[in-house]
Amino acid sequence: MTPGARLSQLIDLIGQIETTGKPADQVTFQYFRTRRYMGSGDRRFINHHIFGFLRIRGTIIGLIESYKIKPTLRLQVFTYFLKKTDMTLEDLESFCGEGLYSPTVLNQEEKAFLSYLPEIKEEILSLEDRLNIPAFLIDPLKNVFEEKFEEEMKALLQEAPLDLRVNTLKTSRQEVMNLLETQGVPFEETKPSPVGLRLKARTYILESDAYKKGLIEIQDAGSQVLPFMCDVHPGMTVLDFCAGAGGKTLGLAALMQNKGKIFACDIDERRLKNAKDRLKRAGAHNTTLHLLEAEGDKWLKRHKSFFDRILLDVPCSGTGTWRRNPDMKWRITPADIERLQKQQQGILDQAEKLLKPGGLLIYATCSFLKEENEYQIEKFLEAHPTYSLRPFREIWQNIGESTFGGNKYYLRLTPATTETDGFFVAILKKNET
C-alpha cells in the first residue's frame, strides 16, 4: 500500500471504531480480517498508529480547537502524524491525492492550520486535553494519586510492554530464558511477578513453539501478581468467580501444581470457550469451567460455604489499562461508573456466601478509582462484620521483592510505580466465628 492509502485506511478504521462503539482491538481485528489484500507491514503500521492516536486524542482535538476550526477526523489524523511522528507537512501533502485510495488534497483551512501547528504550545491546553483524560475523572484520579497525579497520567500515555507468564506446570523461568536467548529474542525479568518475562522488542510470540506448547502465556506482569495474592496451596478448593478467558485461572493452577480443584466461572460463554483452549494448552487439569446464569444460578446455592479461596477480578472501568485499551477512556461515562459499582457490590454479596469460614476472598480490579476499590471494600465490611482485611504484605513477603504502592491493606499497582497495568487488590478473611 502507498503511504496515502495507509492514511486513508487509518482514517476509515478510526471512523468505524467511533461508530460501532466496540473495543478498538475487536474492530481492528475484524477490519483486517475483511481486507486480506493488506500486507503485514500495512497491518503493523495501522495497528501501531491506531492505538498511538487513541492514547493522545484529547491533545490532538485540543490543538485543533485552539485554532478555532472543526476537528474533523481526517484533520485529527493529520495532526497526530505531524505532531507525534517524523512526517512533515510536505510529506503529508505528497501523500494526499497521490492516488485513488489516498485522502483528497488538503484544503486551504487544513493547510493553514497544519502550517501553524508547530507554533501551538500544549501548555495552553486544558488539563484534561494535555493529559488525555475525560474531564469528569480528573478529580477522582487526583483523589487517588495526589501529588503523583500527573506522573501517573503521563505513564498511562506510553505504549504497554509485551509481558509473558512462564507456565511452571511445564517449565521454569530459567528454561524459557535460555530458550529466548537461543532464539535471539531480547528480554528482561519482570518485577513484581516472579514468573514473568518482558520482551524488549515486539515479537509475534503466538507463532512460537513455546507458546503453542503452553510454556508461556501473554499476560501483563501486574495481572500475574493476582494469583499469588490468593495464597493458594495444592489441595485447596478455589473459585475464580469472574474468570473471563482464564488468564488468572492458569496462574492459580500453576501455583496449586494441578492439585486440588479450581472452578472457573463467568457469564460470557465465548470467553469461557477461550479459557478451555488455554487450559488445555497449558496442561492445567484441575479446573472445571462453569457458565453462570444471569439470575438465580442453582450451582451457586449448591456451593454455599464450599471454597477455601475466592478470586473476584470484577468488571470495572479499566482505568488501569488505558495504555493497552486507550479507546476505553473516550467511551466511559459517569453512568457507567455507577452501573459498575452496583455490579461489583452484587458480585461481592453473591460470592461471599460461597466462602468457607477461615477462607480468603480476594477482591481485584484493573481500576484506579476509589469508588470501585477502597469505597467498595469499606461498604462490604460494614455490611459483613464477619470479614476482616488481611495485610497483603503478609502473603507477598514469602514470594518476592515488595515494590508495591498502597497502604497496609490495599495493594495498588500502577504504570509509574511498578511498570505494570493498574491493579487494586484487597484480601478479605472470613472469620471462623
TORKEGU-549113 format. One record per residue (C-alpha): x, y, z; residue in three letters. Coordinates in nm, 4 decimals, always signed. Example, Ala and Ser with C-alpha at 12.3 -4.5 7.8 and 13.67 -1.06 7.14 Angstrom:
2
u=+1.2300; v=-0.4500; w=+0.7800; rest=ALA
u=+1.3670; v=-0.1060; w=+0.7140; rest=SER
END
This chain:
433
u=+0.0000; v=+0.0000; w=+0.0000; rest=MET
u=+0.1126; v=+0.3561; w=-0.0661; rest=THR
u=+0.1586; v=+0.5958; w=+0.2286; rest=PRO
u=-0.1542; v=+0.7783; w=+0.1193; rest=GLY
u=-0.3562; v=+0.4559; w=+0.1107; rest=ALA
u=-0.2366; v=+0.3717; w=+0.4618; rest=ARG
u=-0.3531; v=+0.7114; w=+0.5850; rest=LEU
u=-0.6896; v=+0.6615; w=+0.4206; rest=SER
u=-0.7315; v=+0.3170; w=+0.5771; rest=GLN
u=-0.6363; v=+0.4577; w=+0.9175; rest=LEU
u=-0.8979; v=+0.7329; w=+0.8938; rest=ILE
u=-1.1596; v=+0.4790; w=+0.7848; rest=ASP
u=-1.0777; v=+0.2407; w=+1.0703; rest=LEU
u=-1.0919; v=+0.5140; w=+1.3358; rest=ILE
u=-1.4313; v=+0.6120; w=+1.1975; rest=GLY
u=-1.5541; v=+0.2552; w=+1.2365; rest=GLN
u=-1.4277; v=+0.2406; w=+1.5965; rest=ILE
u=-1.6245; v=+0.5587; w=+1.6646; rest=GLU
u=-1.9498; v=+0.4484; w=+1.5048; rest=THR
u=-1.9617; v=+0.0910; w=+1.6351; rest=THR
u=-1.8716; v=+0.1766; w=+1.9951; rest=GLY
u=-1.6964; v=-0.1601; w=+2.0197; rest=LYS
u=-1.3454; v=-0.2118; w=+2.1653; rest=PRO
u=-1.0772; v=-0.0908; w=+1.9269; rest=ALA
u=-0.8920; v=-0.4235; w=+1.9204; rest=ASP
u=-1.2080; v=-0.6088; w=+1.8148; rest=GLN
u=-1.2902; v=-0.3589; w=+1.5404; rest=VAL
u=-0.9299; v=-0.3618; w=+1.4169; rest=THR
u=-0.9188; v=-0.7425; w=+1.4059; rest=PHE
u=-1.2399; v=-0.7566; w=+1.2034; rest=GLN
u=-1.1182; v=-0.4766; w=+0.9754; rest=TYR
u=-0.8019; v=-0.6676; w=+0.8873; rest=PHE
u=-0.9930; v=-0.9923; w=+0.8525; rest=ARG
u=-1.2116; v=-0.8497; w=+0.5754; rest=THR
u=-0.9170; v=-0.6911; w=+0.3906; rest=ARG
u=-0.6896; v=-0.9786; w=+0.3014; rest=ARG
u=-0.5090; v=-0.7639; w=+0.0455; rest=TYR
u=-0.3325; v=-0.5701; w=+0.3217; rest=MET
u=+0.0258; v=-0.6793; w=+0.3785; rest=GLY
u=+0.1810; v=-0.7495; w=+0.7172; rest=SER
u=+0.3717; v=-0.4200; w=+0.7075; rest=GLY
u=+0.0489; v=-0.2300; w=+0.6391; rest=ASP
u=-0.1219; v=-0.4023; w=+0.9299; rest=ARG
u=+0.1631; v=-0.3296; w=+1.1688; rest=ARG
u=+0.1679; v=+0.0353; w=+1.0642; rest=PHE
u=-0.2054; v=+0.0814; w=+1.1060; rest=ILE
u=-0.2296; v=-0.1165; w=+1.4295; rest=ASN
u=+0.0562; v=+0.0796; w=+1.5869; rest=HIS
u=-0.0804; v=+0.4194; w=+1.4922; rest=HIS
u=-0.4431; v=+0.3403; w=+1.5763; rest=ILE
u=-0.3506; v=+0.2956; w=+1.9412; rest=PHE
u=-0.0926; v=+0.5736; w=+1.9368; rest=GLY
u=-0.3601; v=+0.8102; w=+1.8102; rest=PHE
u=-0.6231; v=+0.6964; w=+2.0601; rest=LEU
u=-0.3869; v=+0.7476; w=+2.3552; rest=ARG
u=-0.3489; v=+1.1197; w=+2.2813; rest=ILE
u=-0.6720; v=+1.2026; w=+2.1039; rest=ARG
u=-0.7651; v=+1.4601; w=+2.3678; rest=GLY
u=-0.4459; v=+1.6544; w=+2.2979; rest=THR
u=-0.4996; v=+1.6329; w=+1.9227; rest=ILE
u=-0.8545; v=+1.7680; w=+1.9405; rest=ILE
u=-0.7448; v=+2.0377; w=+2.1856; rest=GLY
u=-0.4745; v=+2.1601; w=+1.9477; rest=LEU
u=-0.7175; v=+2.1828; w=+1.6585; rest=ILE
u=-0.9898; v=+2.3550; w=+1.8601; rest=GLU
u=-0.7389; v=+2.6109; w=+1.9887; rest=SER
u=-0.7163; v=+2.7273; w=+1.6273; rest=TYR
u=-1.0955; v=+2.7719; w=+1.6241; rest=LYS
u=-1.1680; v=+2.5198; w=+1.3496; rest=ILE
u=-1.3644; v=+2.1963; w=+1.3424; rest=LYS
u=-1.1630; v=+1.8859; w=+1.4410; rest=PRO
u=-1.2672; v=+1.6620; w=+1.1531; rest=THR
u=-1.1497; v=+1.3042; w=+1.1729; rest=LEU
u=-0.9030; v=+1.3365; w=+0.8891; rest=ARG
u=-0.7582; v=+1.6567; w=+1.0344; rest=LEU
u=-0.7143; v=+1.4794; w=+1.3677; rest=GLN
u=-0.5158; v=+1.2041; w=+1.1966; rest=VAL
u=-0.3033; v=+1.4532; w=+1.0018; rest=PHE
u=-0.2326; v=+1.6464; w=+1.3236; rest=THR
u=-0.1300; v=+1.3286; w=+1.5035; rest=TYR
u=+0.1247; v=+1.2371; w=+1.2360; rest=PHE
u=+0.2777; v=+1.5836; w=+1.2194; rest=LEU
u=+0.2904; v=+1.6188; w=+1.5970; rest=LYS
u=+0.3994; v=+1.2704; w=+1.7046; rest=LYS
u=+0.5955; v=+1.1220; w=+1.4130; rest=THR
u=+0.8702; v=+1.2400; w=+1.1785; rest=ASP
u=+0.6218; v=+1.3060; w=+0.8971; rest=MET
u=+0.6468; v=+1.6612; w=+0.7583; rest=THR
u=+0.3780; v=+1.8807; w=+0.6059; rest=LEU
u=+0.5482; v=+1.8372; w=+0.2689; rest=GLU
u=+0.5274; v=+1.4572; w=+0.3112; rest=ASP
u=+0.1594; v=+1.4809; w=+0.4023; rest=LEU
u=+0.0795; v=+1.6980; w=+0.1005; rest=GLU
u=+0.2519; v=+1.4495; w=-0.1279; rest=SER
u=+0.0576; v=+1.1574; w=+0.0232; rest=PHE
u=-0.2841; v=+1.3235; w=-0.0112; rest=CYS
u=-0.4280; v=+1.2985; w=-0.3579; rest=GLY
u=-0.1483; v=+1.0702; w=-0.4794; rest=GLU
u=-0.3901; v=+0.8054; w=-0.5999; rest=GLY
u=-0.7395; v=+0.6606; w=-0.5994; rest=LEU
u=-0.7089; v=+0.5220; w=-0.2455; rest=TYR
u=-0.5424; v=+0.8211; w=-0.0803; rest=SER
u=-0.7071; v=+1.1075; w=+0.1109; rest=PRO
u=-0.8067; v=+1.4048; w=-0.1014; rest=THR
u=-0.5703; v=+1.7015; w=-0.1187; rest=VAL
u=-0.5560; v=+1.9397; w=+0.1764; rest=LEU
u=-0.7987; v=+2.2303; w=+0.1635; rest=ASN
u=-0.6862; v=+2.5827; w=+0.2481; rest=GLN
u=-0.8145; v=+2.5736; w=+0.6070; rest=GLU
u=-0.6396; v=+2.2431; w=+0.6785; rest=GLU
u=-0.3138; v=+2.3635; w=+0.5240; rest=LYS
u=-0.3238; v=+2.6903; w=+0.7180; rest=ALA
u=-0.3729; v=+2.5099; w=+1.0495; rest=PHE
u=-0.1118; v=+2.2419; w=+0.9845; rest=LEU
u=+0.1396; v=+2.5092; w=+0.8828; rest=SER
u=+0.0757; v=+2.6901; w=+1.2117; rest=TYR
u=+0.0746; v=+2.3709; w=+1.4236; rest=LEU
u=+0.4440; v=+2.3913; w=+1.5293; rest=PRO
u=+0.3706; v=+2.7279; w=+1.6905; rest=GLU
u=+0.0973; v=+2.5926; w=+1.9215; rest=ILE
u=+0.2233; v=+2.5012; w=+2.2679; rest=LYS
u=+0.0495; v=+2.2184; w=+2.4504; rest=GLU
u=+0.0772; v=+2.4188; w=+2.7723; rest=GLU
u=-0.2190; v=+2.6318; w=+2.6611; rest=ILE
u=-0.4489; v=+2.3297; w=+2.6586; rest=LEU
u=-0.6801; v=+2.2311; w=+2.9415; rest=SER
u=-0.5554; v=+1.9733; w=+3.1916; rest=LEU
u=-0.7859; v=+1.7043; w=+3.0532; rest=GLU
u=-0.6595; v=+1.7672; w=+2.6980; rest=ASP
u=-0.2915; v=+1.7743; w=+2.7984; rest=ARG
u=-0.3188; v=+1.4522; w=+2.9979; rest=LEU
u=-0.5813; v=+1.2899; w=+2.7737; rest=ASN
u=-0.8332; v=+1.2195; w=+3.0472; rest=ILE
u=-1.2125; v=+1.2610; w=+3.0463; rest=PRO
u=-1.2844; v=+1.5789; w=+3.2446; rest=ALA
u=-1.5187; v=+1.4048; w=+3.4905; rest=PHE
u=-1.2393; v=+1.1690; w=+3.6028; rest=LEU
u=-0.9797; v=+1.4334; w=+3.6894; rest=ILE
u=-1.0924; v=+1.4880; w=+4.0485; rest=ASP
u=-1.1424; v=+1.1153; w=+4.1256; rest=PRO
u=-0.7952; v=+1.0378; w=+3.9901; rest=LEU
u=-0.6389; v=+1.3271; w=+4.1798; rest=LYS
u=-0.8043; v=+1.1847; w=+4.4894; rest=ASN
u=-0.6111; v=+0.8613; w=+4.4325; rest=VAL
u=-0.2673; v=+0.9883; w=+4.3297; rest=PHE
u=-0.2492; v=+1.3343; w=+4.4888; rest=GLU
u=+0.0969; v=+1.4842; w=+4.4153; rest=GLU
u=+0.1815; v=+1.1974; w=+4.1764; rest=LYS
u=-0.1293; v=+1.2568; w=+3.9661; rest=PHE
u=+0.0411; v=+1.3992; w=+3.6548; rest=GLU
u=+0.3268; v=+1.1483; w=+3.6726; rest=GLU
u=+0.0821; v=+0.8572; w=+3.6734; rest=GLU
u=-0.1337; v=+1.0042; w=+3.3978; rest=MET
u=+0.1687; v=+1.0589; w=+3.1733; rest=LYS
u=+0.2769; v=+0.6984; w=+3.2334; rest=ALA
u=-0.0623; v=+0.5870; w=+3.1008; rest=LEU
u=+0.0173; v=+0.7545; w=+2.7672; rest=LEU
u=+0.3077; v=+0.5183; w=+2.6994; rest=GLN
u=+0.2757; v=+0.2005; w=+2.4950; rest=GLU
u=+0.2401; v=-0.1040; w=+2.7190; rest=ALA
u=+0.5194; v=-0.3642; w=+2.7025; rest=PRO
u=+0.4699; v=-0.7258; w=+2.5972; rest=LEU
u=+0.4907; v=-0.9464; w=+2.9065; rest=ASP
u=+0.4975; v=-1.3248; w=+2.9232; rest=LEU
u=+0.3997; v=-1.5502; w=+3.2128; rest=ARG
u=+0.6032; v=-1.8681; w=+3.2361; rest=VAL
u=+0.3847; v=-2.1757; w=+3.2879; rest=ASN
u=+0.5529; v=-2.3512; w=+3.5798; rest=THR
u=+0.3362; v=-2.6597; w=+3.5246; rest=LEU
u=+0.5569; v=-2.7361; w=+3.2257; rest=LYS
u=+0.8799; v=-2.5419; w=+3.2619; rest=THR
u=+1.0726; v=-2.2833; w=+3.4653; rest=SER
u=+1.1527; v=-1.9199; w=+3.4058; rest=ARG
u=+1.5206; v=-2.0069; w=+3.3628; rest=GLN
u=+1.4427; v=-2.2639; w=+3.0931; rest=GLU
u=+1.2315; v=-2.0147; w=+2.8994; rest=VAL
u=+1.5044; v=-1.7536; w=+2.9383; rest=MET
u=+1.7545; v=-1.9997; w=+2.7909; rest=ASN
u=+1.5160; v=-2.0681; w=+2.5019; rest=LEU
u=+1.4666; v=-1.6982; w=+2.4253; rest=LEU
u=+1.8420; v=-1.6389; w=+2.4369; rest=GLU
u=+1.8958; v=-1.9226; w=+2.1881; rest=THR
u=+1.6392; v=-1.7640; w=+1.9565; rest=GLN
u=+1.7922; v=-1.4191; w=+1.9889; rest=GLY
u=+1.4839; v=-1.2653; w=+2.1495; rest=VAL
u=+1.5810; v=-0.9813; w=+2.3877; rest=PRO
u=+1.4028; v=-0.9850; w=+2.7234; rest=PHE
u=+1.4300; v=-0.8964; w=+3.0908; rest=GLU
u=+1.2864; v=-1.0453; w=+3.4081; rest=GLU
u=+0.9767; v=-0.8685; w=+3.5322; rest=THR
u=+0.9124; v=-0.7120; w=+3.8676; rest=LYS
u=+0.6993; v=-0.7677; w=+4.0604; rest=PRO
u=+0.5998; v=-1.1035; w=+3.9067; rest=SER
u=+0.8471; v=-1.3843; w=+3.9841; rest=PRO
u=+0.7281; v=-1.5852; w=+3.6820; rest=VAL
u=+0.7257; v=-1.3079; w=+3.4227; rest=GLY
u=+0.9485; v=-1.2021; w=+3.1337; rest=LEU
u=+0.9249; v=-0.8749; w=+2.9426; rest=ARG
u=+1.0217; v=-0.8701; w=+2.5762; rest=LEU
u=+1.2367; v=-0.5729; w=+2.4782; rest=LYS
u=+1.1221; v=-0.5826; w=+2.1164; rest=ALA
u=+0.7872; v=-0.6660; w=+1.9602; rest=ARG
u=+0.7790; v=-1.0332; w=+1.8625; rest=THR
u=+0.4920; v=-1.2336; w=+1.7136; rest=TYR
u=+0.5044; v=-1.4767; w=+2.0024; rest=ILE
u=+0.1777; v=-1.6562; w=+1.9153; rest=LEU
u=+0.3580; v=-1.8418; w=+1.6363; rest=GLU
u=+0.6430; v=-1.9587; w=+1.8596; rest=SER
u=+0.6812; v=-2.3202; w=+1.9730; rest=ASP
u=+0.6996; v=-2.2007; w=+2.3331; rest=ALA
u=+0.3506; v=-2.0534; w=+2.3075; rest=TYR
u=+0.1988; v=-2.3399; w=+2.1097; rest=LYS
u=+0.3350; v=-2.5932; w=+2.3607; rest=LYS
u=+0.1894; v=-2.3989; w=+2.6526; rest=GLY
u=+0.5220; v=-2.2988; w=+2.8054; rest=LEU
u=+0.4255; v=-1.9301; w=+2.8109; rest=ILE
u=+0.1182; v=-1.7078; w=+2.8080; rest=GLU
u=+0.0886; v=-1.3407; w=+2.7192; rest=ILE
u=-0.0110; v=-1.1607; w=+3.0399; rest=GLN
u=+0.0751; v=-0.8269; w=+3.1963; rest=ASP
u=+0.3131; v=-0.8618; w=+3.4903; rest=ALA
u=+0.0600; v=-0.6903; w=+3.7170; rest=GLY
u=-0.2094; v=-0.9393; w=+3.6297; rest=SER
u=+0.0375; v=-1.2190; w=+3.7076; rest=GLN
u=+0.0576; v=-1.0954; w=+4.0678; rest=VAL
u=-0.3107; v=-1.1569; w=+4.1446; rest=LEU
u=-0.2965; v=-1.5393; w=+4.1744; rest=PRO
u=-0.0052; v=-1.5051; w=+4.4199; rest=PHE
u=-0.2201; v=-1.2776; w=+4.6366; rest=MET
u=-0.4728; v=-1.5603; w=+4.6748; rest=CYS
u=-0.2288; v=-1.7565; w=+4.8941; rest=ASP
u=-0.3375; v=-2.0864; w=+4.7379; rest=VAL
u=-0.1792; v=-2.4243; w=+4.8117; rest=HIS
u=-0.2051; v=-2.7694; w=+4.6496; rest=PRO
u=-0.5227; v=-2.9497; w=+4.7553; rest=GLY
u=-0.7379; v=-2.6407; w=+4.8092; rest=MET
u=-1.0779; v=-2.5750; w=+4.6540; rest=THR
u=-1.0673; v=-2.2414; w=+4.4737; rest=VAL
u=-1.3180; v=-2.0304; w=+4.2824; rest=LEU
u=-1.2204; v=-1.7850; w=+4.0079; rest=ASP
u=-1.5602; v=-1.6164; w=+4.0008; rest=PHE
u=-1.5093; v=-1.3747; w=+3.7087; rest=CYS
u=-1.2665; v=-1.5928; w=+3.5161; rest=ALA
u=-1.3084; v=-1.4438; w=+3.1695; rest=GLY
u=-1.0657; v=-1.6097; w=+2.9301; rest=ALA
u=-0.8812; v=-1.7807; w=+3.2152; rest=GLY
u=-0.5542; v=-1.5927; w=+3.2471; rest=GLY
u=-0.5597; v=-1.5853; w=+3.6267; rest=LYS
u=-0.7086; v=-1.9356; w=+3.6432; rest=THR
u=-0.3923; v=-2.0570; w=+3.4716; rest=LEU
u=-0.1818; v=-1.8810; w=+3.7322; rest=GLY
u=-0.3788; v=-2.0427; w=+4.0134; rest=LEU
u=-0.3451; v=-2.3887; w=+3.8569; rest=ALA
u=+0.0320; v=-2.3481; w=+3.8355; rest=ALA
u=+0.0601; v=-2.2371; w=+4.1990; rest=LEU
u=-0.1523; v=-2.5342; w=+4.3068; rest=MET
u=+0.0648; v=-2.7721; w=+4.0985; rest=GLN
u=-0.2511; v=-2.9166; w=+3.9402; rest=ASN
u=-0.3611; v=-3.0482; w=+4.2803; rest=LYS
u=-0.6931; v=-2.9621; w=+4.4414; rest=GLY
u=-0.9784; v=-2.8101; w=+4.2457; rest=LYS
u=-1.0386; v=-2.4813; w=+4.0687; rest=ILE
u=-1.3790; v=-2.3729; w=+3.9439; rest=PHE
u=-1.3634; v=-2.1005; w=+3.6770; rest=ALA
u=-1.6942; v=-1.9195; w=+3.6268; rest=CYS
u=-1.8150; v=-1.6433; w=+3.4004; rest=ASP
u=-2.1352; v=-1.5199; w=+3.2351; rest=ILE
u=-1.9699; v=-1.4993; w=+2.8898; rest=ASP
u=-1.9759; v=-1.8332; w=+2.7060; rest=GLU
u=-1.7362; v=-1.7126; w=+2.4363; rest=ARG
u=-1.4700; v=-1.6158; w=+2.6904; rest=ARG
u=-1.5030; v=-1.9486; w=+2.8727; rest=LEU
u=-1.4504; v=-2.1294; w=+2.5435; rest=LYS
u=-1.1245; v=-1.9402; w=+2.5011; rest=ASN
u=-1.0345; v=-2.0384; w=+2.8578; rest=ALA
u=-1.0935; v=-2.4049; w=+2.7765; rest=LYS
u=-0.8442; v=-2.3892; w=+2.4900; rest=ASP
u=-0.5846; v=-2.2097; w=+2.7019; rest=ARG
u=-0.6187; v=-2.4546; w=+2.9910; rest=LEU
u=-0.5713; v=-2.7491; w=+2.7583; rest=LYS
u=-0.2610; v=-2.5959; w=+2.6012; rest=ARG
u=-0.1145; v=-2.5199; w=+2.9446; rest=ALA
u=-0.1803; v=-2.8681; w=+3.0810; rest=GLY
u=-0.3983; v=-2.7364; w=+3.3658; rest=ALA
u=-0.6089; v=-3.0383; w=+3.4618; rest=HIS
u=-0.7561; v=-2.9383; w=+3.7967; rest=ASN
u=-1.0040; v=-2.6838; w=+3.6609; rest=THR
u=-1.3773; v=-2.7068; w=+3.5915; rest=THR
u=-1.5487; v=-2.4387; w=+3.3824; rest=LEU
u=-1.8999; v=-2.3212; w=+3.4659; rest=HIS
u=-2.1174; v=-2.0789; w=+3.2714; rest=LEU
u=-2.3104; v=-1.8714; w=+3.5227; rest=LEU
u=-2.6735; v=-1.7894; w=+3.4616; rest=GLU
u=-2.7549; v=-1.4205; w=+3.4860; rest=ALA
u=-3.0033; v=-1.4672; w=+3.7673; rest=GLU
u=-3.0551; v=-1.7343; w=+4.0339; rest=GLY
u=-2.7918; v=-1.9851; w=+3.9285; rest=ASP
u=-2.8665; v=-2.3044; w=+4.1242; rest=LYS
u=-2.4987; v=-2.4027; w=+4.1076; rest=TRP
u=-2.4190; v=-2.1162; w=+4.3440; rest=LEU
u=-2.6726; v=-2.2338; w=+4.6013; rest=LYS
u=-2.5225; v=-2.5844; w=+4.5959; rest=ARG
u=-2.1750; v=-2.4460; w=+4.6723; rest=HIS
u=-2.2510; v=-2.2368; w=+4.9785; rest=LYS
u=-1.9506; v=-2.2246; w=+5.2189; rest=SER
u=-1.7631; v=-2.4528; w=+4.9791; rest=PHE
u=-1.4421; v=-2.2710; w=+4.8804; rest=PHE
u=-1.1125; v=-2.2077; w=+5.0576; rest=ASP
u=-1.0307; v=-1.9141; w=+4.8308; rest=ARG
u=-1.2397; v=-1.6953; w=+4.6007; rest=ILE
u=-1.0810; v=-1.4596; w=+4.3482; rest=LEU
u=-1.3060; v=-1.1746; w=+4.2348; rest=LEU
u=-1.1451; v=-0.9891; w=+3.9450; rest=ASP
u=-1.4643; v=-0.7915; w=+3.8967; rest=VAL
u=-1.5850; v=-0.5936; w=+3.5928; rest=PRO
u=-1.4652; v=-0.2351; w=+3.6236; rest=CYS
u=-1.3928; v=+0.0880; w=+3.4373; rest=SER
u=-1.0500; v=-0.0380; w=+3.3292; rest=GLY
u=-0.8756; v=+0.2923; w=+3.4025; rest=THR
u=-0.5594; v=+0.0998; w=+3.4880; rest=GLY
u=-0.5417; v=-0.0499; w=+3.1376; rest=THR
u=-0.5537; v=+0.2698; w=+2.9322; rest=TRP
u=-0.2058; v=+0.2005; w=+2.7924; rest=ARG
u=-0.3448; v=-0.1102; w=+2.6221; rest=ARG
u=-0.7053; v=-0.0011; w=+2.5743; rest=ASN
u=-0.6930; v=+0.3763; w=+2.5187; rest=PRO
u=-1.0314; v=+0.3790; w=+2.3460; rest=ASP
u=-1.1958; v=+0.2859; w=+2.6774; rest=MET
u=-1.1284; v=+0.6270; w=+2.8289; rest=LYS
u=-1.3173; v=+0.8011; w=+2.5491; rest=TRP
u=-1.6218; v=+0.5747; w=+2.5943; rest=ARG
u=-1.6593; v=+0.5688; w=+2.9726; rest=ILE
u=-1.9327; v=+0.7838; w=+3.1305; rest=THR
u=-2.0373; v=+0.8683; w=+3.4881; rest=PRO
u=-2.3393; v=+0.6431; w=+3.4369; rest=ALA
u=-2.1034; v=+0.3553; w=+3.3526; rest=ASP
u=-1.9160; v=+0.4040; w=+3.6809; rest=ILE
u=-2.2420; v=+0.3957; w=+3.8786; rest=GLU
u=-2.3577; v=+0.0831; w=+3.6950; rest=ARG
u=-2.0265; v=-0.0922; w=+3.7574; rest=LEU
u=-2.0337; v=-0.0068; w=+4.1274; rest=GLN
u=-2.3729; v=-0.1748; w=+4.1648; rest=LYS
u=-2.2480; v=-0.4760; w=+3.9702; rest=GLN
u=-1.9373; v=-0.5022; w=+4.1885; rest=GLN
u=-2.1453; v=-0.4857; w=+4.5057; rest=GLN
u=-2.3734; v=-0.7572; w=+4.3725; rest=GLY
u=-2.0819; v=-0.9852; w=+4.2901; rest=ILE
u=-1.9277; v=-0.9354; w=+4.6340; rest=LEU
u=-2.2550; v=-1.0172; w=+4.8083; rest=ASP
u=-2.3108; v=-1.3198; w=+4.5875; rest=GLN
u=-1.9601; v=-1.4608; w=+4.6209; rest=ALA
u=-1.9106; v=-1.4202; w=+4.9962; rest=GLU
u=-2.1809; v=-1.6807; w=+5.0637; rest=LYS
u=-1.9632; v=-1.9381; w=+4.8860; rest=LEU
u=-1.6582; v=-1.8941; w=+5.1099; rest=LEU
u=-1.5731; v=-2.1266; w=+5.3985; rest=LYS
u=-1.5143; v=-1.9771; w=+5.7447; rest=PRO
u=-1.1435; v=-1.9032; w=+5.7661; rest=GLY
u=-1.1188; v=-1.8653; w=+5.3882; rest=GLY
u=-0.9942; v=-1.5693; w=+5.1846; rest=LEU
u=-1.1881; v=-1.3572; w=+4.9398; rest=LEU
u=-0.9585; v=-1.1612; w=+4.7090; rest=ILE
u=-1.1210; v=-0.8547; w=+4.5518; rest=TYR
u=-0.9412; v=-0.7077; w=+4.2498; rest=ALA
u=-0.9988; v=-0.4530; w=+3.9762; rest=THR
u=-0.7904; v=-0.3028; w=+3.6967; rest=CYS
u=-0.9249; v=+0.0376; w=+3.8014; rest=SER
u=-0.7615; v=+0.3214; w=+3.9921; rest=PHE
u=-1.0858; v=+0.4719; w=+4.1206; rest=LEU
u=-1.1587; v=+0.4596; w=+4.4925; rest=LYS
u=-1.5271; v=+0.4406; w=+4.4030; rest=GLU
u=-1.4603; v=+0.0938; w=+4.2628; rest=GLU
u=-1.1947; v=-0.0054; w=+4.5160; rest=ASN
u=-1.1497; v=+0.1266; w=+4.8710; rest=GLU
u=-1.5062; v=+0.2544; w=+4.8986; rest=TYR
u=-1.6463; v=-0.0807; w=+4.7849; rest=GLN
u=-1.4446; v=-0.2677; w=+5.0458; rest=ILE
u=-1.5485; v=-0.0271; w=+5.3206; rest=GLU
u=-1.9157; v=-0.0752; w=+5.2310; rest=LYS
u=-1.8705; v=-0.4520; w=+5.2215; rest=PHE
u=-1.7084; v=-0.4646; w=+5.5645; rest=LEU
u=-1.9853; v=-0.2532; w=+5.7124; rest=GLU
u=-2.2449; v=-0.4949; w=+5.5766; rest=ALA
u=-2.0466; v=-0.8127; w=+5.6601; rest=HIS
u=-1.8893; v=-0.7834; w=+6.0078; rest=PRO
u=-1.7672; v=-1.1448; w=+5.9938; rest=THR
u=-1.4990; v=-1.0323; w=+5.7467; rest=TYR
u=-1.1715; v=-0.8520; w=+5.8161; rest=SER
u=-0.8891; v=-0.7191; w=+5.5991; rest=LEU
u=-0.5619; v=-0.9092; w=+5.5818; rest=ARG
u=-0.2377; v=-0.7142; w=+5.5095; rest=PRO
u=-0.1255; v=-0.8079; w=+5.1595; rest=PHE
u=+0.2443; v=-0.7943; w=+5.2502; rest=ARG
u=+0.1968; v=-1.0926; w=+5.4839; rest=GLU
u=+0.1319; v=-1.3020; w=+5.1741; rest=ILE
u=+0.3856; v=-1.1409; w=+4.9448; rest=TRP
u=+0.6809; v=-1.1472; w=+5.1865; rest=GLN
u=+0.7500; v=-1.5123; w=+5.1012; rest=ASN
u=+0.7199; v=-1.4610; w=+4.7260; rest=ILE
u=+0.9348; v=-1.1731; w=+4.6040; rest=GLY
u=+1.0540; v=-0.8184; w=+4.6408; rest=GLU
u=+0.7954; v=-0.5676; w=+4.7603; rest=SER
u=+0.7892; v=-0.2733; w=+4.5200; rest=THR
u=+0.4201; v=-0.2065; w=+4.5629; rest=PHE
u=+0.2271; v=+0.1057; w=+4.6364; rest=GLY
u=-0.0828; v=+0.1260; w=+4.8509; rest=GLY
u=-0.1288; v=+0.1213; w=+5.2253; rest=ASN
u=-0.1046; v=-0.1718; w=+5.4672; rest=LYS
u=-0.4191; v=-0.3421; w=+5.3387; rest=TYR
u=-0.4747; v=-0.2172; w=+4.9852; rest=TYR
u=-0.2312; v=-0.3170; w=+4.7131; rest=LEU
u=-0.2078; v=-0.0776; w=+4.4195; rest=ARG
u=-0.0048; v=-0.1435; w=+4.1046; rest=LEU
u=+0.0496; v=+0.1391; w=+3.8564; rest=THR
u=+0.2478; v=+0.2021; w=+3.5369; rest=PRO
u=+0.4633; v=+0.4686; w=+3.7060; rest=ALA
u=+0.5452; v=+0.2786; w=+4.0274; rest=THR
u=+0.5543; v=-0.0876; w=+3.9224; rest=THR
u=+0.5746; v=-0.0586; w=+3.5403; rest=GLU
u=+0.2598; v=-0.2682; w=+3.5054; rest=THR
u=-0.1029; v=-0.2078; w=+3.4250; rest=ASP
u=-0.3004; v=-0.0567; w=+3.7089; rest=GLY
u=-0.4491; v=-0.3014; w=+3.9601; rest=PHE
u=-0.6088; v=-0.2835; w=+4.3025; rest=PHE
u=-0.6246; v=-0.5800; w=+4.5420; rest=VAL
u=-0.7854; v=-0.6232; w=+4.8841; rest=ALA
u=-0.7682; v=-0.9531; w=+5.0746; rest=ILE
u=-1.0678; v=-1.0282; w=+5.2982; rest=LEU
u=-1.0701; v=-1.3076; w=+5.5554; rest=LYS
u=-1.3947; v=-1.4707; w=+5.6681; rest=LYS
u=-1.3624; v=-1.5169; w=+6.0419; rest=ASN
u=-1.4122; v=-1.8631; w=+6.1909; rest=GLU
u=-1.6913; v=-1.7464; w=+6.4208; rest=THR
END
